[in-house]
Structure formats: structure tokens, C-alpha cells
């Protein structure tokens, strides 16, 4: 099975678990009239929605390059990550709206042993899902799985705050339910913001690998006199590099081509996430810098 197939399998597993967790929280949240627990349930439901988006996005990203998309379709995975952020921001709005309504029309939600049992079980499931997705995201070099694990991590913090709220309700402070729900939006919004920033870096072709690290590898290749104009872009597991290498001007075209080949192979050996390297060969002139300075 290729990497995209493995990623989709991970998403199917997490989708089933997220839907089960969401159903339990929402059902009992409505029964007990707990806004924070219901909000947490809808947050978990969005985890499931993001899994569906991920399944579609990963399938589209796995399509091979074609005439219109010679670099492939990998950025569909990044668009899917942005969709997760969009869902998170919608969740923030809905929770804030419910919290404001609770302040205007005070109510007394229930806090029972069943509430704690449900939250304890779902919290354990969320922790397991987060660790599993994060591990697989790193193994499969999937930016979406890593983003989705961040989404699930926010769900863990939300669940912990709900448990604290249930304790507060138990000891006689029911309004803390609405306060905690409002606080949950900060956690969710911060997670969405981080996903937007990281996804934007990919879409805007931000530098991925420090140029000095790449230069150190290239300068160790025999025949390379100088290296400059190093640029990197892409996403985790699929990084593109282009650079300029200066060689002896008396060198034959065949030898210069061999150097560019060795440069590419050394970079791919050193950085496993690099998938493509474009090397521009230039003639090296030892006194070019001095001549440039004298002309200024």
C-alpha cells in the first residue's frame, strides 16, 4: 500500500472513533443541559468532519502529475488542512453564541457520575487518537495528519476544561459552564490560527530548509567551487530545491553534468524529504568578486 493509502486508512480509523466520541458527548450534553459538554461534542463532531475532508483531500493529492499539474496535486492536502481551520473558526462562533445565551438566560446544568464517566472515556480515546495520528503523520510525512492531530489535541484540552467545569457545577457554581465554554473558544481558535499559518507557508512557497545546511552538503561534492541562490519550497515529505553551482569553466559538459547529478544525490541522501533538485551550472571565475568590487 502506498503512503496515501496508509494515510487514508489512518483517517478511517480516527473517523470512526471521533464519531463515537462526539455522539456520546452531544447526547449526554443535551440530556444534562451542559453547554460546555455539548460544545465539546460538536468539536469532536468537527474532528470527524475533518477526517472526511482529509479522505477527499488525500485522494486528490495522491493523483499523479499531469500536463496541467506537472508538480502533482500535493497541495490539495494543504487545502484540506485549511478546511479544518475553517471548521474550527465556525465552532468558535457557535460556542460563543451559546455561551452568551447562557449568560442572558441562566440555567442550571446537571453534573452526575455519568457525566464524569463519559468525559473520562472520551478523553482517553482522544489522547489515543492524537498520539496515533501524530506518530503516523511523522512516519508518512503527512502535513494533514499532523494538522489533524493538532485539532484532536485541542479537543483534549477542551475535554479537560469540561471536566473541571463539571466539578465546579457539582460544588455549586453552574455559571462556570458558560465561562468555560467561552474559554474553550480561545483554545480552538488558537489551533485554527496555527493551522492557517503553517498551511499558508506551504501555499506561499516559504523556505523549508535552511540554505546554509544545503550549502554545507553541496560544497563537500568534489568539483564544486561555489554555491548560491539556494531556494527550497514544498511541504513535509515533498520538498523541491533549486540552486546554482559554480564549476571550473574549462570543465567538459559531461563532467559538469556528473557534478550536478552528484549534488542531487547527496542532497537526497542527506535530506530524505527532498523529492526534486534543479541544479544550474555556472562557470567559476576566481577573481569575479574582486572585479565586481573594483567596478563599484
PyMOL commands that set and color helices and strands:
alter all, ss='L'
color gray80, all
select helices_A, chain A and resi 3-32+35-61+75-104+113-139+143-170+176-203+211-219+253-270+288-295
alter helices_A, ss='H'
color red, helices_A
select strands_A, chain A and resi 226-235+238-248+274-284
alter strands_A, ss='S'
color yellow, strands_A
deselect
rebuild
show_as cartoon
